[in-house]
Amino acid sequence: MSSPLSSKSELSWLTLGAIVLLQSVSVPSSLFPAFCIMLGKKFSISQVQVVNLIAAVETGKLFECFPTAAANHLPPWAILLIGLLLGTVGHGVQYLDVAENTEPSYWKMLLLCLLAGHSVCWIQTYCYVSALTKFNKNKNIAVLTSCYASLGRQVYASLIEGIQGNIEFQNLSTYLLLTCIVPASVGLVVVLIVGRSIHAEHTETDVFPIAFSLAVAAGVYAMLGNTVQPIKNMSSQLQVITLTLVIILPIAVPLVKAAHWLAMVRWRAKITPQLPCVVATENSDSIVRVDGLNEEAGEDGQREGVEVDEGMEKVGNVELGDEHGVKNLVMSLNFWLFFLVNACGPMLGVVYVYNLPRISESYGYYETQSLLAVFAASGFCGRIFSVLIEEYKRRGSSTLSKPASIVIMMIPMSVSFFLLINSSKTSLYISTGIVGACSGAIRETTTFKIAELFGPQNSVVNQNIILTNIPIGTLLFGHLDAINYKAGADGNDGICKGFECHHKTFILWGSISAVGIILSLILHLRTRKFYSSG
């Protein structure tokens, strides 16, 4: 009996732990809103200009086609190093400007934010490819790792609080320095770990329940860390250590199996060596289950055996489920419905979190970091819930189509925006949690749905086209909110206080989200034949 720590499957679990840790430190998106506001105050940047910086970050995330294309020609470690280099330049140059108290040009800040946002694409591409290589029997594992990006806020918040004693970004250089050092340090360690297990491919088939359970544990801890007093009272150093251990729980899987292996060795030493080995039977069962999975899913990730009815919409000779080029895509009514649904859902979620610090401040609640933590943790839970639905559907245990699930998730999201009109602290926290969970779930569902409806080959390009609504929406709704905010701040040193600061904005967001419910219902009706034939 060989040591479990030397087997390929156990090395894959070590790789998974390293990948989710890298994901959790590479995208501190929920920290960026408060940072931008403090940056604007430091360099006397208007709210409109701050909105433009936020849009630059989101625009940088749209160019995912570049690392995807490079992944076919470059080794994985090169993809990661490019991402780390772009992130170091994007945040590092800003750190030098802040540390030296030098006011940079506005165009320089826009370019650096664009680079910082684009670096995320390279890092996430590396993580996805590495996870897919190690767990290629279940592609949902690779998607599940991307959800850990939502936990970046907790990691950086605890680090900043431990260094400067608070989390209000009074020292901007601390944040910028950490966003340079932490991803680079973790990334180099990940390269060594993943490189060590480069030929290690996980051979067990039913690994999703374990990986999902570990993700749920991380999400529960993230939620409890913002609400349970004993955890909140822990020192920031202990919080960082505890959160890191929770994130890298996949590493505990081979350790548990190693303990079991040692117990088996001691047990076998006391019995007759002719007794049959239980481990061999488990391995043989695993091989059988692998064959079953290969029959269910094709190597390109498409659902096999899906037939398209003649009544389904055609764009020329292209049907739903076939590969859609850019021309076929923009001529498809289903595509534009899908585009508008995302504009009424996940896009509003991004706009909301970027405006959350100012919303909290105008209501007189100086608990911005707690609200951002609730949004990030609920967004993580929403994303892994979406992956769970996809896994159940892959196993044939769920008959709920993705458009139908989007309809269900859009309803509470619309209600939450109207709930914000009630200017109580409880309503603010509840709405923040609902918007985070629903927008996260819808955005994750988008990844699966694009490949199904418009073909997997060009899914990255198609997804980037759809996600253009995020920077566009950030600019449009961010500027509208800035106008409403400025109108209410006349004669008050540019600071708006009270209910009227965002009242019109909440009504607008709720109405747009309500339109999204109708559009997602129409999309469901138009595509239900496609999903019912699967």
N, C-alpha and C positions, 0 to 999 in steps of 0.2 A: 504494500500500500504506500503510494508516494505521498509526500507532504502536500496538503491542499494549497499552501501558499506558493507552490511552484507550478500549479496547474494553470492552464490558459484562462479558465473561467474566473478564477480568483484574482488573477492579474487584471482582468477586465473590470472587476468591482473596484479595485484600487484606482483604475483609470477613471471610472465613473465618479468617484469621490473627488478626484482632482479636477475633473471637468466642471462639476457643479460649483466647486469653490471658485474657479476662474469666472464662471458665469455670474456669480453673486458679487464679485468685486469689479466687474468690467462695465456695468451699466448703472451708475448711480443716478438714474433719470429723475427719481422722485426727490433728489436733493437739489437738482438744478434750478427749480423755480425760486426757492429762497435765496440761492446763491446769486441768481441774476438780479434779483431785487436789491440785494446788498451791493452788488457790483455797480448797479445803476446809481445807488446813493453815493458810492465812493467816488465815481467819476462823473457825477451829475448828468446821468443819462436819463432821458425821458422814458415814460412807460411804453410809448410806441416803439422806441428804439430797443427797449428790453424785449418786447414782443418779437422784433426782428431777429434778435440774437437767438431766441428760443426756436423760431422758425428755421434759422440756419442749422441748428443742431438736428432738427427733424429732417431737414433736407439732406443732410449728410448721410442719414440712415437709409435713404432711398437708393443709393448706388450699390446695392447688394450684388448686382450683376457682375461687377468687377471681381470681387473675391470668389464668386461662384465660378466664373470663367477661369480664374487663375488656379483654382483648386484642381482643375484637370491637367495642369501643366507643372505645377510647383509642388514640392513635398509639403505635408501639413505644417511642419515646424516653420517653414518660410511664410506661410499664410499668417500664423500667429505672430511672428516677429514683425511683419509689416503692420499688423493691427496695433501692436504695442508701440511701435515707432510713431505711428500717426497720433495715437493717444498721448504719448509723451510730448510730442511737439505741440499738439493742440492745447494741452493743459500746462505744459512746462513753460512755454513762452509767456502765457498769461500769469503764471506764478512769478516769473522774473519781473514783469511789469508791476504787479501788486506789491511784491517784496521791496522793490526799489522805489515804490511810490511814483512811478512814471506813468503818466496818462497816455495810453496808446491811441492810435487813430481808430475811428469807429470801423472802418473797412478792415483793418487788421484784426479787430475783435470778431467781426463776422467770419472772416476766413478761418481763424483759429477755432471758432465754434463749429464751423463746417467740418474741419479736420477731426475734431474730437468726436463729433457725431458719426462720421464715416468710419472711424476706427472700430466702432462697435460692430459694424458689418463683418470685418475681417476676423475679429475675435469670435463672434458667434458662428461664422462659417467654419472656423477651425474646430470649435466645440461640437458642432453638429456632425461634421465629417468623422471626427474621432469617435464620437459615441455611436455613430452608424456603423463604423468599422468593427467596433467591439461587440455590438449587440445587433447585428444585422438580421437576426431572426425576428426582431420586433422593432420596427421603425418608430413606434410611439415612445420608446425609451429615449431616443435621440431628441424628440420633440419635448419630452418631459424635462430634459436638462435645461432647455432654454427658459423654462418657467422660473428657474432660480435667479434670473436676472432681476426679478422684482424684489428680491431680498437685499439688494445692494444698499438700499437706504438704511436699514438697520445696522449693517456692518460699518458703514462710514460714519453714521451718527454716533455710534458707540466709540469709534476711534477718535473722532473729533472731540467728543465730550471728555474722553480720558486725557487728551493732550491739553486742551485749553480750558477745561472745567465747565463748559457749557456747550450748547448746540445751536447757538443763535448766529454763528458765522461772523462774530465780531472781528475775527482774524481770518480774512479770506485766504491768505497765503497758506494756512493750515489745510484747508480743503483742497486747494490746487496741488499742494505738495503731495498729499496722500493719493490723489488721483493719478499722479505720476509714478510714485514709488510702489504702491500696493499692487496694481495690475501687472507691472513689469516684474516684480519679485515673484508673485504667484505664477505668472506666465512662464518664467524660466524654470520653476520647479515642476510645473505641469509638463513642459517639454521633456524633462528628464524622465518623469514617471511614464508618460505615454510612449516615449521612445524606448523605454525598457520593455514595454509590453506591446511593441509594434506588431508582433505576430500573434498576439493573444486574442483569440476570438472566442466569445462566450458561446458555449455549446448547450447550455440549459435553455429551455424554451419558455417556461412559465415564470419569467423573472419580473414581469410587469407588476404583479401584486406586491412583491417585496419593494421594488423601486417606488411604486406609488405610495405605499405605506410610509416609507421614509420621507417622501415629499410632504405627505400630510402631517407627519410629526414636525417637520420644519415649519410648515404653515401655522400649525397650532401654537408652536412656541413663539412665532413672530407675533401672532395675535395676542397671546397671553402676556408677552413682554410689554405691551402697551396698555394693558388693563389691570393685570394682577399686581398688587402692591408689593409683595415680596420680591418679585423679579425686578420691578422698577426701582426698588431700594438697593439692589445690588450695585456694587461699584462698577464703573464703566469698563474697567479692565476685565472683571469677571464676566460681564455681559458679552464682551467681545469673544472671550474664550469659549463661553457656553454656546453662543450662537454659531461659532465656527465649528464646534464639535457636532452640533445638530445638523449643520449643512453637510458635513463630510461623513454622515452616518453610513453611506454605502461602503466605506472602508471597514466598518465593523462587521460586515457580512463575512469576508474571508477570515476575520479574526475569530468569529463565532464558530465557523466551520473548522478552523484550526484547533480550537478547544475540543470540538467534537471528535476530530481526528485523533488527538492525543488520548482522549478517553477510550476510543476504539482500539488504539494500539495497546493500551494497558489491559483492556478487556481480552483482547486476542492472545496476549501473553499468558493469560491464566487458563485458557481453554485449549481444547484439542485443535491443532492447525487444520484438521480436515473439515472443520465446520464451514459451511458456505459463506461467502462474503456478501453482505447486504449491499455494499456500494456498487458492485458490478450490476446487480439487478436494477438499481436506480439509474445507472448510466444507460442501460439498454432501453429502459422506459423513456429516457430523455430523447434517445435517437428516434424512437417511434413518434414522439410528439413533434420533433423537428420536421419530419416528413409531412405531418398533418398541416403544419403551419405553411410549409412551402406550397402546399396545394391551395391554401386559402388566399395567399397574397403573391402577386408576381414580383419579380426581381426589381422592376422599375417603380414599385409602390402602388401600381394601379390595382383596382379591384377587378379580379378576373371573373369572367362569366356574366358581366353586366351587359345586357342587351338594350339597345335604344329603340323605343317604339317609333313607328312611322309618324305618330302624331306630335312628336316632340319638335321643338323649334329648330330650324336649320338656318345657317348663314351660308348661302351658296350651297356647297356640298359638305359643309362642316356641321356635325351634330354635337349635342351636349355629350361630353365625355371624350370627344376627339381633341386632337391638338389644335389649338387656336393660335394663329399668327396674330400680329398686331392689327392687321387689316380686318381679319375676321372678328377679332375681339371688339374693336370699336364699333362694328356694325351689328353687334349682338345686343338686343334689348335686355337680355338677362344680365349681361355685363354691366350695363348702366344702372339697372336696378340694384345690382350688387354693390356698385360704386356708391350710389346714393345711400344705401342702407349703412354702409361703413361710415359715410360722412355724418349720418344721424346718430351713430352709436360710438364706436371707438374713438373717432375724431373728437367728439364732444368730451369724452373722458380725458383725453390728453389736454384739451383746452382748459377743462375744469381744474386739473391738478396744477397746471402752470399758473392759474389765477388764484389758487387756494390760499397762498400766503396773504394776498391782498384782501381776499374775502374775509378771512379770519380777523385780520387787523381792523377792517371797517366795522365789523360787528363787535369789536372790543374784546375779542377772545385772543389772548396772546399764547395760544397753544398750537402754533403752526406745525411744530415738529411732530406733535402727537397726531394731528390730523393727517400729515403726510405719511406717518407710519401706518395709520389705519388704512389709508388708500393703498399703500404698497402691499401690505399683508393681505388685504382682501383681494387685490388684483392677482396676487400669487395663487390664492385659493381658487379664484375664478378660472385661472388658466389651467391649473391641474385638473379641475373638474371637467373642463372641456376635453382634455386629453383622456380622461376616464370614459367619457361618453364615446369617444372615437374608438377606444379599446373594446368597449362592450359591443359596439357596432361591428368591429372587425371579427369578433368572436361570434357574431350572429345573435347576441343576447339583447340587442336594442333595435327597435323598429322606428325610433324617432329620427327623422331626417334633420340634417343640419339647418336648412332654412326654417324648419319648424322650431328648432331649439333657439334660433336667433329671435324669432317672434316672441317666445316665452321670456327671453332675457331682456328684450327691449322694453317690455311693459313696466317692470319695476324701475328701470332706469329713467323712464319718462316721469314716473310718479315722484322719484327722488328729487328731480329738479324743481318740481312745483312745491315739494315739501320744504325746500330751502327758503321759500317765501316767508315761512314761519321762522322768525329770526331767533330761535332758541338754540342753545348749545347742543341739546339732545338731537334736534333735527339736523344740525350741521354734521354731527358725527354719524348719524344713521345714513344720511344722504351720501356722505363721503364713502362709507363702506359699501353701499349699494352700487354707486357709480364705479368704484374701483373693481368690484367683483364682476359686474355685468360687462363693462368695457373690456376687462381682461379676458373674460370667457369668449366674447364675440370676436375679439382680435385673434385669439388662438384658433377659434373655429374657422376663421378666414383662411388660415394656412392650409387646412385640410380641404376646404371647400373649393378653393381655386384650382387645385390639382384635379379634383373630381369633375368639375363642370367644364373646365377649359383645357384639360390635359396636363400631365405632370412635367413634360419636357420643357415647356416654357413657363412653368409656374412661378419661378423667381421673377422673371421680367413682368409677367402679368400681375403678380402681387405688388411689385413696385409701382406699377401704373395705378393700381387701386389705392395704394397708400399715399399717393400724391395729395389726397384730400387732407392729410394731416397738416403738412406745412401751410397749405392754402387756407385751411380752416383756422389754423393758429393765427395767421396774419389777419384774416377777415374778422373773426370773432374777438380776437385779442384787441384789435383796433376799435371795434364797436364798444367793448367793455371799457377800454381806455377813455373813449369819448364820454360814456355815461359816468365813469368815475371822476373825470375832470370836471364835468358839469356839476357834480355834487360837492366838489372840493373848492369851489370858488370862495375866496376870502378865508381859507383855512390852511394856508401854507401848503397847498397842493395835496393835502391829506383829507380824504373823505371819510366821515364817520356817520354810521347810522344805517337804517333799513333801506333808504332810497339809493344807496350807492350801486347796488347790483340787482335791484328789484326787477327792472326791465330786462336785464340780462338773463335772469333765471326764468322769466316767462318765455323769452325767446328760445332758450335752450330746451325748456320743457316742450314747447310747441314743435320744435324741429324734431325732437326725439319721438313725439307722438306721430309725426309724419313718417318717421322711420318704422314705426309699428305697422302702418298701412303698407308701406313699400315692401317690408319683409314678408308680410302676409301674401302680397301679390307674387313675390318671388317664390314663396313656398308653393303656391297654387300652380305656377308655371313649371316647376321642376319636380313636382311630386311623382309624376309618372317615371321619371328617370330614377329616382330613389326607390320607388316601389318595385322596379324591375330588377334591382340589385340583389 
